[in-house]
Amino acid sequence: MNTKKRTAVAGLVTAAVFAAAGCSGATPNAETGGKTLDAAKLTLTPTTTAAKGPLDKANWLLEDEPDSLDLDTQGTSAGRVVLTNVCERLYQLQPDMSVRPFIAEKARTPDDRTLVLTIRSGVTFHDGTELTADDVLWSLQRHADPDMEQGDEFTNVAGMKKTGEREITVSFKAPDALFTKALAGDAGIVWNKEQVAKAGKEFGTPGQADACSGPYTLQSWKSGDSITLQAYDGYWGSKPLTRQVVFRWAADSALVNALTTGAADGAYAESPNTAAALKGKKGIDQHYGPSTASLVLIPTERGGLKDPKIRRALSLTLDRAGIAKSGYGGLVQPWGTPVGSGSWGYQKPAFEAAQKAVTGAPASPSADDLAEAKKLVKEAGAANGPIVIGTDASQGRTVVANAVRSALQRIGLKGQIKTVPTAQFEEFYSDPQARAEIDVLVGDWYISKSDPMGFYDNALSDSSNNWVGFKDPAYDATVKKALGTLDDADRAKLTIEAQRKFTDSAVWISVAQVPSVLVLKSSLTGPPASMAYLYYPWAAQLGAKE
């Protein structure tokens, strides 16, 4: 899908990002000594050190059992963590968050409304049959069904057809800069048509075979117990280092205990709270990688933050550094834009410079910031009643909500916190009526593409995610032009222009970005630490350090 939100435990996201601009290198937990980390000093890397030895079996933890392994019908993070080792996509997201052709061995654009894909030869599905252009076309048509999870990625597609033995041609209604990035996500999975048809409505459920061509086959799924993957001996690419991966699921303390006792070899931690609980544990390393996720404040239709001057004033006085330390143990970084640095899949120096140039979102507000904020509030006029802050009772969101209330008080405004159960909180994202009694949501967000422009359509005048009703014809024109600009350098310039307009108006108020956290037994290495683990066959590179 184009843009995604998550409401995970502790108010964060599974594939979150923390990226100190310009930093590199893994940060194992042994360096933290169990102390609160300094977010400004955390280093991150897209990868871990390459493994030197094979591994017979890895025990891996998920925080939830997948609802389905058919990502067209239920695209959950748990399902992706498993299936990205089993299935392959037309393009592949790399650990450094760049994108390259994959099952589509070659791609060309004879004009800005046409994409021609040459399908790789010599690839077989796990039942031994050849992967063909017919499978690719059928898969794309299935993804494009409006009832499927990825249907919105195909709204600009005018037609798709087989134009050669190993060739698929996609035509567009208008130039589409993000379509190939979608093909590196779930919209690019290539299914075995015959296997999907054979399983019918049961496809993707326990007991059914997979329909894929990746380095691992789905050996078994025992509902409520485990999922087992086995290395595929007929795989066309590099053979996986780990022969078998067994997934089980546990949350919070159970997950921490399993990793601490050695019952599990690793996990991608769903929240910094989990990572914080494992800091300093002997025999466990932590690695932090780039992603697209962020913590944000999302103003609603109710109107308490309707005036951009009030939003900017709140942004100026929000103690982001305090939130990072108190709410997340230093595992989030104060951030000025609404999307993490993992979105910089191209033109990274330009995006890094633009991030540094953002004003109005200080990590720790200064006296000058407070004075400017009070001036903005005075210009905006008296507020009508308290500004209601919507949150659930999770530790991270509670800290953010209290920080928002404190910031409002410092500029002469009253804040009121409305805490609801997590299930009700999730309704805030999708139901305007649920949001009717709050002025701002303590939220989290990520995008599935490594391109910042995958986010900024959220503030288009007609976007369903533009809750506060921001309207700027110049902004709309810039975003739409960028979405149709195929040249990376030109699109980056337009994206940065849209970002400036967005942040200057504080359409959403950025709080922080959070790390993608890989927790791994100290004797193991190899998988990516970045958000790419949702779309890249990470288990194939897992192995022994020596």
N, C-alpha and C positions, 0 to 999 in steps of 0.2 A: 504494500500500500504506500501511498505517497508520503504521508506523515503519520507518525505513531506516537501514542502516549503510553506510559506504563504507570501503574500504581502499585508498586511492589512494597513489601514489608519495609518499614522505616522510611517510606516516602521517596525511595530512590528507584533506580532502574537496573535491569540485569546487565545490559551491555553499556554501562555508563562510561563516561570518559573523564579522566583528569589529565590535562596536558599543560604543563608549564611550558610556555612557548620556547622553542629552541632546545628543550632538554632531550636527553636520550639515555638509554641504559636501564636495566632492570633494577628494581629496588627490593631485594629480599627482606623478609621481615626480621631477619637476624640483625639488621642494621638499626632497627627501631628500638630494640631493647624493651619493648612493651610500653613505650611512652606514646603520648599523643604526638602525632606527626606534624611537622610544619609543612602546610600545603605548598608554600612557595618554594620549598626545597625538595619536594618529591620529584624523582626522575621517572620517566616512563620510556618504554620501548615497545614497538609493535610486535617484537618477537622475543623468544627466549633463546639461550644458547643451543645450537644444534646438538641433537643427541648423537652419541657415539656407539651405543649398543642397542640391540633389540630388546623387546619385552614380550613375554609370553601372554600376560594378562594384566589389564588395568581395571581397577575398581573405581568407578567415577560416580560422583554425586550430582543429582539435580535437586532443586528445591521443591519441585512438583513432578508428579507423573504426567506425561503428555496426555492431553485430551484426545489427540489423534496424530497419526503420522501422515495424514493427507493435509499438507499445508495449504491446499486450495480451499479447504472447507474450514479448517481451524488452525490459523497460523500462530501458534504459541511459541514462546521462547524455548521452553523445555523441548518441544518437538523439533525445533531448529537445531538445538545443540546436538541432538541425536542424529537427525536426518542429514545434516550437512556432511556427514561422513559416509553416507549411503548413496545420496543422490548428487547429480552434477547439474551445473547450470550452463547456459550458452555463453555467458561471461562469468568471470570469477573475481570476487573481491579479494585483493591481496592483503597480507598482514599490515602493510603500510598504508592501507585504505585506498590505494589506487585500484583501477579496474582494467582487466585485459580480456580479450577474447579467449574462450576456453573450448567448450564443445563446439561452438562456432569458431573453427580454427582461424578463419579470416573474416574480415568485415570491410565493406567499402560503401561509400556514399556517393553514387554517381551524381546526385543532386541533393539539395538540403531537405527534400521530402521523401527520400528513398534510402533504405538500408538493405544491403544485399549480404546475406550470411552464407558462408561456405562451411558446411558441416564436416567435422573431423571424421575421417575414415578409420576403420580398425577398432572401433569402440563396440563393446558388447554389453548387453544388459546381463543381470545376474542369472537369468535363465539360459544364457548362452546365445540368444538371438542378437542379430546385429542392430545397432542403433542407426536409424535411417532418417532421411529428411521428412518422411511421412510421420514418424514419431514426433519430430520437432514441431511440425505444423499442427498436428493434433494437440500437442501439449500447449502450444501458444493459444490455440482456439479455446481450450479448456480454461486456461488462466484468464482469458478475456471475457468469459461469461460474467455478466454483471452480478450474478449471485455468488461468484467466487471471491475469495479474499483479495485477489490481485486485479479484479475487474477494472478498478479505477486507473490502473496504469495504462490501459488500452483505449481510453476515451478519445485520444487524438489519432488513433490508428484508422486509416481509411480502408486498408485491405492487407491480407496476408495470403501468399500463395507459394506453391512449389514451382520454381522456375528452372530447375535442373535436377539431375540425379542426386546431387548433394548440395542443393542451393535453395534457400528460402528468401523471398523478397517481401519486405514490409514497406508499405507506402503510408504516408501520413497526411492528415488534413492540413497541417501546418508544421514547420520545422519543430523538432522535439529534441532538446538537448539532453534530457534526462532518461530517455528510453533505454539506452544501452546500460545505464547504471541500474535500471529496474531489472534488466536481464541478468545482472549479477546477483539479484535477490530472488525472491520466490517466484517472480514472474518469468524467470528464465529456466526453471527446473524442467528437465526433459524426462518425461514419463514413458514407460513401456506401455504403449496403447493397449496391447493385448492383455497384459496383466491387470491393468486397471479395469478393463471391461469384464474380465473374468471374475474379479472380486465384487464388482457392482457396488452397491451401497455399503458393503462391508470393507471396502478398501481403506486402509489406514488404521484399522482396528486390530486389537490383539488376535493373534492366530493367523493373520493374513501375511502373505509374502510381500516383499517390497517390489517396486517396479522401476528400478534404477540401475545405474552403471558405475557407481563410485567405488572407492577402494575397499569398502566394507559391505557385506550383506547383512540383512536383518535375520539373524538366526532364530531368535525367539522373542516374544513379548508375553510375559506372564503378568496379567493384570494384577495390580496391587503389590507386586513383588519386584520384578526386574525386567530389563531389556538387555539382550545380548547381541552384540555385533561380532562378526567373524571376518577376518581378512579375506578378500575375494582373490583367489589365485589367478583368475583370468583377467585381472585388471590391466588396462592398456598402458597406464602410467607407472610412476615409481611405486614399488611395492611398499606397503605400510610397515613401519618398524614394530608396531604393537600388533600381535596376532589376534587378540580378543579384547573387547571392551565390554564390561558389564556395568550397566547403569542401575543405580537404585536412587531413591529419593528420600530426602530428610530436610527438615527446616530448622532454623534457629539453633537451639542447644544440641539437638540430635545431630545436626550436620557438623557442628563444631566438635562434638565428642567423637564422631566417626573419623574425622580427619586427625584429631589429636591422638587417638589410640592406634592409628594405622590401619583401621578397618577400611578406609578409603584412601586412594592414592592422590586424588585431586578433585577440584571443582572450580567452576567459574562462579565466584561469590555474587549473590544477587544484591547484596547491600554492603556498604562500608561497615555497618554494624557487625556483620558476620566476620569481615576481614579484621576489624578491630579486636574482636574476641580471640582471634588466632595470632595476634601479634606477640612475638616473643616465644612462641611455642617451639620447643626443640624438634628438629627434624622436618619442619615445614617452611617453605619459602613462599613469599608473595611477590607477584610481578604485576606491574601496573601498565596499562596500555591505552592508546587513544580510542575514543569513541565519539559519537555525535550527541550524547545525552547532556541534559542540563536540568538544574533546578530553577524554576521560574515562578513568578507571581503573575497570574492571569486575571486581569480585570474583567468583570462580568457586565451583563446588561443592566443590572440594578442601578448603576450610575454613580456610586460613591467615588469612583475613580474615573469618571467620564472626562473630566477636565485634564488635558495633558500636563498642565502646570502642576497639578496635584500629584500625578504619577511621577513626574520628574523630581518633584520635591521628595517624595518617598524614596525614590532610587538614590538620591543624593545622601540621605540620612540613614540608609540601611547598613547595619554593621555586618558585612559579609564575612569578614575575617572572624568575628565572634561566632557567627553561625557555623563556620567551618570547624572551629575548635570545639565548641560546646556541643553541637549537634552531631558531628560526624568524625570526631577524633582526629581532625586534620586531614581526612581522606577525601575532602572536596576542596576545590580551589575557587576563590572568588573570581567571578567572570562577568564580562560586560556585554556579551552577546547571547542570544537565546539558543545557540547550537554549539556543540562542542567541537574541539579542534580535529576530531576524527573525521569531520566532514570535509577537511581540506585534502581531498584526494587528488588535487591538482593545484598549481599556482600557490603552493604553500607560503612562499615568502610574502606574496601580496596579501594573503589573508592574515598572516601573522602580524604584519605591519598595521593592517586595518584594525585588528583586535586591540593592539597596543594604543591605537589612536582614539579609541572609544572614550568619551567623556561622560560624566554624570552617573558613573557606577563605581565609586571608590570602594576599595576593600575595607578601609577604615575611614569613616567620614572625618574630615578636618573641620576646624572652626569656620573656615571660608565656605566649605560645603554646606554647613548648617545655616550660615547667614544667607547664602543663595537660596536654599530651600525655603526659609522663612519668607524671603522676598517673593518667591513664586506663589506661596500660599496666600500672602496678602493680596497679590494681583488677582488671584483666582476668586477671592471673596469667601464669605463664610460657608462652611459645609452644612448640609442639611442632615443632621443626626450623625451617629457614629458610623465609621467605616467597618463593615462586618467582614471578618477574615475567616474563610472556610478551611477547615483542616480535619484530619482524623487524630487519633490519640498516639500515633507512632512517634517515637522519640525525635526523629529528625524534623518532621513537620511541626511538631509542637514547639521545638526551638525556633524554627523559622517564624511561626505565627507570633510567638512572644516578641521576637525581634522586630517584626512589622509593627506590632502594637507600640513598642517602645519608640520606634522611629516616628510614628505618627504623633505620639505625645510630645516629642522633642520639637515638633514644628506646630504645636498648638492644636492638633486634631485628636479626636477620640477614636480609639480602635476597640473593637469588641470581637472576641474570638468565639466562633461557633464550631464546636467539636462534635463530629458525628461518627458513627461506626464506619469501618472501612468499606463495607458493601455499599452503604449510602454515599460515602465519599466518592466512590467510583462513578456514581450516577451524575455527579457534578459535570463530568467531562461530556456527557452525551445528552443530558436532559435540561433544557432551559428552565423548566419549572423547578427542578431540583436546585438550580442556582438562584432562584428568585429571591432568596433571603440572604445572599452573601454578595459582597462587593468585589472580593478578590479571592482567588483560589490559590492555596499553597500547592503548587503542582510540580510535575516532572514531565519531561518530554524528550523524545529522541526521533531522529529520522532514519529511514532505512537505507538512504543513499549517501555516498561520500561526496556530497556536493551541497554547500550551504543553501543554494537556490532551492533545494528540496524542502526547505523550511519556510521561506519568506512569502510563499503564496498563502500562508495562514492569515496574513493581514490584508489580503485583497478585499476590496469593498464588499464583494459578494461571498466571501468565505464563511463557511459555517463555524469556523474556529475564531473568527473576528468578533468575539462576544461584545466587546466594548463599543463597537460601531465606528472604528477608525476609518476615515474616508480621505483619500488623497489621490486625485486623478494622476498626478505625476508619479506617485509610488506605483499605482496600478500599471501604468505604462512601462515603467522601468522593469518591473517583475515580469510582465508578459513578454517584453523584448528579450530579457535574459533567458527565459524558458525556451525561446526559439533560436538562441544564438549557439551555434555548434562549435565555434572557435573558443577554446578554453580561456585564452588570455582576454578576449573581448567579453566573454561571459563573466569572468572574475571581476572585471571593472564594473560591470552593471550590477553584479551581486553586491559588491562593496558599497555602491551607491544606494541600493535598496536597504542594506544593513544600516547605513548612516541615518537614513530617513526613519527607519524602524526604531533605532535606539534613541535618536533625538526626541521622538515623540513618546518613548517608553510605552509602546503599544502593549508589550509584555515587559515586565521588569525582571531582568536576568539576576540570578542570585549566585549560582556556582555551577561548575561542571564537576562530575564525579568519575573516579577511575573505573575502568574495566579491570577487575581484580581476578587474577589467576592464582589460586592457592594450590600448591603442588608439593608432594613429598620431595625432600631435599635431594634424594638420589636420582630424581627424574628431571627431564628437561625436554625442550623441543617445540611445544605448541605455541601458537601466537598468543600474545597477551592482549592484543587489541580487540575491538568489537568485531573484527573479521571472523572470530570463532563462531558467530552465528551463521556464516555463509561460506566458510572455508573448511576443508577436511582436516581439522586440527589433530585428530587422534592419529592420523597417519604419520605424523612427525613426532609423536610422543615416544620417548625411549629412555634408556639409561644414560646417565652422564658419562659413565666410563665403560 
